[in-house]
């Protein structure tokens, strides 16, 4: 059975390619995929091998596939090495400014001779819907998120980015607390002022008596 589906995505080829060339991203958008991970030391490029587990119709299909074509940012194809015979291909073509036509092709042969051929015919509409969902999921991800990156650089300091450092909040809070704590002492000072005036008044009376 051979099937092919197309969809236009509002993004440049490089952005779409960043998604389809990374096997770790496949479970995010490929419909029916249980596992799609790197097998070996090379994650991508010709010769890379991926351990794939997915459902084609109602039948679970799995095995090791090898990338046999890798021409960025346009063509990626793989072929089965172990398990059920399966081939797949991505084709990315520019269609106007900021728009890419994405084609996903899938071919596989169910085991079982004549019964396998019959099973393929029965499963064909189911598999076609699965390919359409995969492309729709990819479109939603690509158009709603930035292109994935391998690593993120360290954050720059404010001085390096040209922004002024902002004073932390803690010192200001501490200052407010200190101000509140100082208020009783000020109140006590105000309360002591009448006593000082009374002392001065009594002192003046004594000086008048002595003068007489």
Residue, then its C-alpha position, 0 to 999 in steps of 0.5 A: x500500500x502506498x499513500x501520499x498526503x499534502x498540506x500547506x503550512x504558513x512557515x518557511x522551509x527551514x522552520x518546517x524542516x527543524x520539526x521533521x528532521x528531529x525524530x524526538x519530535x515525531x510523537x508530538x504530531x505523528x498520529x498513531x506513533x507509540x515510539x520514534x526514537x534514535x537507535x545508535x549514535x547518529x540522531x539524523x542524517x543519512x545512515x541514522x537509525x530510528x526505532x519506530x513503533x506505530x499503528x497502521x490501521x488496527x495493526x501495530x507496526x514496528x522495527x528499525x528504519x534507516x534514513x536513506x535520503x537527507x537533503x536539507x531543507x527539502x527531502x528526507x526518506x527512510x526505509x525499514x531494516x527490521x520488522x515490517x517492510x515500510x518506507x516513508x518520505x517528507x518533501x518540503x517545497x516553497x509555495x510563495x513567500x513564507x509558505x511551504x507545501x509539505x508532502x508525507x508519503x508512506x508505503x508498507x506491505x503487510x505480511x501474510x501474502x494474499x490475506x496481507x493484501x486484503x488487510x491493506x485494502x481494508x486499512x487504506x482509508x484509516x491510514x489515509x486519515x491518519x496521515x491527514x491528522x499527522x499533517x494537521x498536527x504538524x501545521x498547528x505546532x509549526x504555526x503556533x510555536x517557534x522553530x525548535x532549537x537543539x540547545x538554549x544559550x545561557x541567559x545574559x546578565x542585565x549589565x551585558x544586555x544594557x539594562x540597568x540593575x533594579x534594586x531588590x525589594x528587601x532593603x525597602x521593606x527593611x527600611x519601612x520596618x525600621x521606620x515603624x519601629x522608630x515611631x514609639x521612640x518619637x512618641x515617647x520624645x513628644x510625651x517627655x516634652x511637657x515634663x521638661x516644660x514643667x521642670x523649667x517652670x518650677x525652676x523659674x519659680x525657685x529663682x524668683x523666690x531666691x531673688x526676693 
